[in-house]
Amino acid sequence: MRVLLIYPRFPKSFWSFEKSLELVGRKALLPPLGLITVAAILPDEWEYKLVDRNIQETTEADWDWAELVILSGMIVQKEDLLAQIREAKRRGKPVAVGGPYATALPHEPEEAGVDYLILDEGEITLPMFVAALERGETRGVFRANGEKPDVTSTPIPRFELVDKDAYDSMAIQFSRGCPFQCEFCDIIVLYGRKPRTKTPEQLLAELDRLYELGFDQSIFLVDDNFIGNKRNVKLLLKELKKWQEAHNYHFKFHTEASVDLANDPELMEMMVDCNFIAVFLGIETPDEASLTLTKKFQNTRDSLSDSVEKIIRAGLRVMAGFIIGFDGEKPGAGDRVARFVQQTSIPIAMFSMLQALPDTALWHRLTKEGRMLNQQAAGNQTTLMNFVPTRPIEDIAREYIDAFWKIYEPMQFLERTYRHFLMLGAPRNRVQRRKLVSWTTIRALLILFWRQGVVRETRSKFWIYLYNIFKQNPRVWDHYLTVCAHFEHFYDYRDLVRQQIESQLAEYLAAKAATDRAMAETEAMKPEIESAAA
């Protein structure tokens, strides 16, 4: 069986980083870990070809080669995923679809013509699919019915299918699931509230495979909450430190974690010792009432700003997610988020309008209350809310636009990045792998120096800040410049956010005005209708 694995395109988004990736000659941020894991679970004797449409097109030769097409993706990728289903069916190819989008909204790929829906987690449902093919079945829906797989049986992903020169970072996974109960989160819907982890031996075997294949990028541990099972994480980190020492600290790591990481100095120290350099935190909002309402209680137990500072000083660069539009939110929420980001010196802050994602507690509550505007959910930063909030949506949208613009104003970004790296704890491991200087690196630095140190308004501070970083925290200078380079993406992206939200808001307000006029006309005609009826 010749299997074509297709990963759909992402629209331009917060994490697409096109301008930043151009600087270093990369095409995409991360490879499709889900699809290369699917290939590892499916039969070894099958042939596989991966087409990541974020780095290449699907060619006629690819279609001709394929006997079976398998797609996977997230909700934000659905437009291209559905288009690829239609292209495959136009060519008479059998098509199977799985992953988070198909699991959340299976009727949409089904309506596009998919033959097989492989839903939930593949360790359980992929063997069902293979058995159905062996029986000659030409259609099917395969579900785990609430069962969660033991991920200690998950094989090493087929990393050899990946074009290693196309990606800025590699991706691996240690755990699935999160112990918390945030109302808006779909992770606990997809993967449950009991974190399941691989064994340390499994994860180190994946690193061995990446090392053997010559990967030298940073690694993003894609766990939605890496520290959800702290006991098992510490067991992993003990073994990972030995692996790193034996391999001259070959890899740097990034991951996601809950804010309560700040309460465990031992865990932070172990992460830094293993060459973890950054962590993404789900802060959401500095408004405690909103955190309580959305059941993000773990963010209300300690000062958020103090927690952020503890993590930074421990040696982990902080990225964070923020949301506007919670029920009961008071006016000025956007400005409060922007002030919090600047005061805590978080360089990269993902800011979004709240979306009710399929099958979440928020989705079910709003549906019951009759407040869903539509059943669509985009998961992008350029999308208006898909439900009726408790304060005017136009107020929320305008606050969001203003705050996003402030957060990614060039001088504000540079100033808080500088303060962040002055505060950042230096790496503790004594042996650090240094890449040879390449023309790509030199070219990227020259472009960065020209744009931020000469052309833009940041030129007055750029060189002073860089000099001070070299002087006061010299071991983080390359990390500092990397984050400065990330701004090349946001410089343009903030314009896109403003344009698209303003456009959608104008459409929404026009439709609302038309509805209000129609209702007013109906009310005005009621006496005549009642009189005629009498």
Residue pairs with C-beta under 8 A, 6 or more apart in sequence:
1 43
1 46
1 47
1 67
1 68
1 133
2 46
2 47
2 49
2 65
2 66
2 67
2 68
3 39
3 42
3 46
3 47
3 48
3 49
3 66
3 67
3 68
3 69
3 70
4 49
4 51
4 58
4 62
4 63
4 65
4 66
4 68
4 69
4 70
4 93
5 32
5 35
5 36
5 38
5 39
5 48
5 49
5 50
5 51
5 70
5 71
5 72
5 161
6 51
6 53
6 58
6 69
6 70
6 71
6 84
7 32
7 35
7 50
7 51
7 52
7 53
7 54
7 71
7 72
7 73
7 77
8 53
8 71
8 73
8 77
8 78
8 79
8 80
8 81
8 83
8 84
9 53
9 54
9 77
9 80
10 16
10 54
10 76
10 77
11 76
11 79
11 380
11 382
12 18
12 493
12 496
13 76
13 380
13 381
13 382
14 350
14 352
14 380
14 381
14 493
15 29
15 350
16 29
16 489
17 29
17 168
17 486
17 489
18 489
19 488
19 489
19 491
19 492
20 485
20 486
20 487
20 488
20 489
21 27
21 28
21 29
21 168
22 488
23 443
23 444
23 447
23 448
23 485
23 488
24 168
24 440
24 441
24 444
24 485
25 440
26 165
26 166
26 167
26 168
27 54
27 55
27 166
27 167
28 52
28 54
28 55
28 166
28 167
28 168
29 167
29 168
29 169
30 167
30 168
30 169
30 170
30 171
30 220
30 222
31 52
31 162
31 166
31 167
31 170
31 171
32 50
32 52
32 72
33 157
33 171
33 172
33 173
33 222
34 72
34 99
34 122
35 50
35 70
35 72
36 50
36 157
36 158
36 159
36 161
36 162
37 122
37 154
37 155
37 157
37 158
38 70
38 72
38 98
38 122
38 126
39 48
39 50
39 157
39 158
39 161
40 154
40 155
40 156
40 157
40 158
41 122
41 123
41 126
41 127
41 154
41 155
42 48
42 126
42 130
43 130
48 158
48 161
49 62
49 65
49 66
49 161
50 161
50 162
51 57
51 58
51 62
52 163
52 166
53 80
53 84
55 163
55 166
55 167
58 84
58 87
63 87
63 88
63 91
63 93
66 88
66 93
67 93
67 94
68 93
68 94
68 95
68 96
69 84
69 88
69 93
69 94
69 95
69 96
70 95
70 96
70 97
70 98
70 118
71 81
71 84
71 85
71 95
71 96
71 97
71 98
71 99
72 97
72 98
72 99
72 102
73 80
73 81
73 99
73 100
73 101
74 99
74 100
74 101
74 379
75 100
75 101
75 104
75 105
75 357
75 358
75 377
75 378
75 379
76 378
76 379
76 380
77 101
78 101
78 105
78 108
81 97
81 101
81 109
82 108
82 109
82 112
85 95
85 97
85 109
85 112
85 113
85 114
86 112
86 113
88 95
89 95
89 112
89 113
94 115
94 116
94 138
95 113
95 114
95 115
95 116
96 114
96 115
96 116
96 117
96 118
96 129
97 109
97 114
97 116
97 117
97 118
98 117
98 118
98 119
98 122
98 125
98 126
100 186
100 190
101 108
101 109
102 109
102 114
102 117
102 118
102 119
103 119
103 120
103 190
104 186
104 189
104 190
104 357
104 358
104 359
105 358
105 375
106 117
106 119
106 141
109 117
110 117
115 138
115 139
115 140
116 129
116 132
116 139
116 140
116 141
116 142
117 140
117 141
117 142
118 125
118 126
118 128
118 129
118 142
119 125
119 141
119 142
119 143
119 144
120 143
120 144
120 190
121 144
121 148
121 149
121 176
121 191
123 149
123 150
123 151
123 153
123 154
124 144
124 147
124 149
125 142
125 143
125 144
126 142
128 140
128 142
129 140
129 142
132 140
132 142
148 176
148 177
148 191
148 192
148 194
148 196
149 196
150 196
151 175
151 176
151 196
151 197
151 198
152 198
152 199
152 202
154 198
154 202
156 202
156 205
156 206
156 209
157 172
157 206
159 170
159 206
159 209
159 210
159 213
159 215
160 213
162 170
164 170
164 213
164 214
164 215
164 217
167 217
168 217
168 218
169 217
169 218
169 219
169 220
169 254
170 210
170 215
170 217
170 218
170 219
170 220
171 219
171 220
171 221
171 222
172 203
172 206
172 207
172 210
172 219
172 220
172 221
172 222
173 198
173 221
173 222
173 223
174 197
174 198
174 203
174 221
174 223
174 226
174 233
174 236
175 195
175 196
175 197
175 198
175 223
175 225
175 226
175 228
175 229
175 232
175 233
176 191
176 192
176 195
176 196
176 223
176 224
177 187
177 188
177 191
177 192
177 193
177 194
177 195
177 196
177 224
177 228
178 185
178 187
178 188
178 191
178 193
178 195
178 224
178 225
178 228
178 258
179 193
179 194
179 195
179 225
179 228
179 229
180 188
180 193
180 225
180 258
180 295
180 296
180 297
180 298
181 188
181 193
181 295
181 361
182 188
182 282
182 284
182 294
182 295
182 296
183 293
183 294
183 295
183 360
183 361
183 362
183 365
184 294
184 323
184 354
184 355
184 356
184 357
184 360
184 361
184 362
185 357
185 360
186 357
186 358
186 359
186 360
187 224
187 225
189 359
189 360
191 224
195 225
195 228
195 229
195 232
197 229
197 232
197 233
197 236
200 235
200 236
200 238
200 239
200 240
201 239
203 236
203 240
204 239
204 240
204 243
207 219
207 243
207 251
210 219
210 251
211 247
211 250
216 250
216 435
218 251
218 252
218 253
218 254
218 277
219 251
219 252
219 253
219 254
220 253
220 254
220 255
221 253
221 254
221 255
221 256
222 255
222 256
223 255
223 256
224 256
225 256
225 257
225 258
226 233
226 255
226 256
226 257
226 279
227 233
227 257
227 258
227 260
227 261
227 264
227 267
228 258
230 264
230 267
233 267
234 266
234 267
234 270
237 267
237 270
237 271
237 273
237 274
238 270
240 274
241 270
241 273
241 274
244 250
244 251
244 274
244 275
244 429
245 429
245 431
248 431
248 433
249 275
249 429
249 431
249 432
249 433
250 433
251 275
252 275
252 276
252 277
253 271
253 274
253 275
253 276
253 277
254 276
254 277
254 278
254 279
254 280
255 276
255 278
255 279
255 280
256 279
256 280
256 281
256 282
257 279
257 280
257 281
258 281
258 282
258 298
259 281
259 282
259 283
259 298
259 299
259 302
259 304
259 307
259 308
260 298
260 301
260 302
260 307
261 267
261 268
261 279
261 281
261 307
261 311
262 268
262 302
262 306
262 307
262 308
262 310
262 311
263 302
263 307
265 310
265 314
268 310
268 311
268 314
268 315
268 316
269 314
269 428
271 279
271 316
272 314
272 315
272 316
272 425
272 427
272 428
273 428
273 429
275 427
275 429
275 432
276 316
277 315
277 316
277 317
277 427
277 479
278 316
278 317
278 318
278 319
279 311
279 316
279 317
279 318
279 319
280 319
280 320
280 321
280 350
281 308
281 311
281 318
281 319
281 320
281 321
282 296
282 299
282 320
282 321
283 299
283 304
283 308
283 320
283 321
283 322
283 340
284 290
284 291
284 294
284 296
284 299
284 321
284 322
284 323
285 291
285 322
285 323
285 324
285 326
285 329
285 333
285 336
285 337
286 304
286 336
286 337
286 340
287 326
287 329
287 330
287 333
287 336
288 300
289 328
290 326
290 327
290 328
290 329
290 333
291 297
291 299
291 300
292 300
293 326
293 327
293 328
294 326
294 362
295 361
304 340
304 344
305 340
305 343
305 344
308 318
308 320
308 344
308 346
309 344
309 423
311 318
312 318
312 345
312 420
312 423
312 424
312 425
313 423
313 424
313 425
314 425
315 424
315 425
315 426
315 427
315 428
316 425
317 347
317 420
317 421
317 424
317 479
317 483
318 344
318 346
318 420
319 346
319 347
319 348
319 349
319 350
320 341
320 346
320 348
320 349
320 350
321 349
321 350
321 351
321 352
322 337
322 340
322 341
322 349
322 350
322 351
322 352
323 351
323 352
323 353
323 354
324 333
324 334
324 337
324 351
324 352
324 353
324 354
324 396
324 399
324 400
324 403
325 333
325 353
325 354
325 385
325 389
325 396
325 400
326 333
326 354
327 389
327 390
328 390
329 389
329 390
329 391
329 396
331 391
331 395
331 399
332 399
333 396
333 399
334 396
334 399
334 400
334 402
334 403
335 399
335 402
335 403
335 406
337 349
337 351
337 403
337 407
338 402
338 403
338 406
338 407
341 349
341 407
341 416
342 407
342 412
342 415
342 416
345 416
345 417
345 419
345 420
345 423
346 416
346 420
347 413
347 416
347 417
347 420
347 483
347 486
348 483
348 486
349 407
350 381
351 381
351 400
351 403
351 404
351 407
352 380
352 381
353 381
353 383
353 384
353 385
353 396
353 397
353 400
353 501
354 362
354 385
354 389
355 377
355 378
355 379
355 383
355 385
355 386
356 362
356 363
356 366
356 372
356 377
356 386
356 387
357 363
357 377
357 379
358 375
358 377
363 372
366 372
366 387
371 387
371 388
372 386
372 387
372 388
373 385
373 386
373 387
373 388
374 386
375 386
376 386
377 386
378 386
381 404
381 497
382 496
382 497
382 500
382 501
383 500
383 504
384 393
384 397
384 501
384 504
384 505
384 508
385 393
385 396
389 396
393 505
393 508
394 505
394 508
394 509
397 501
397 502
397 504
397 505
398 505
400 501
401 497
401 498
401 501
401 502
404 494
404 497
404 498
405 494
405 497
405 498
406 412
407 413
408 487
408 490
408 491
408 493
408 494
410 452
410 456
410 457
410 458
410 487
410 491
411 457
411 458
411 461
413 487
413 490
414 452
414 458
414 461
414 462
414 465
414 484
414 487
415 461
417 480
417 483
417 484
417 487
418 461
418 465
418 468
418 469
418 480
420 483
421 469
421 473
421 476
421 479
421 480
421 483
422 468
422 469
422 472
422 473
424 473
424 476
424 479
426 473
426 475
426 476
427 475
427 476
435 441
444 485
445 481
448 481
448 484
448 485
448 488
449 462
451 488
452 458
452 459
452 462
452 484
452 487
453 459
453 462
453 463
453 466
466 477
466 480
466 481
469 476
469 477
469 480
470 477
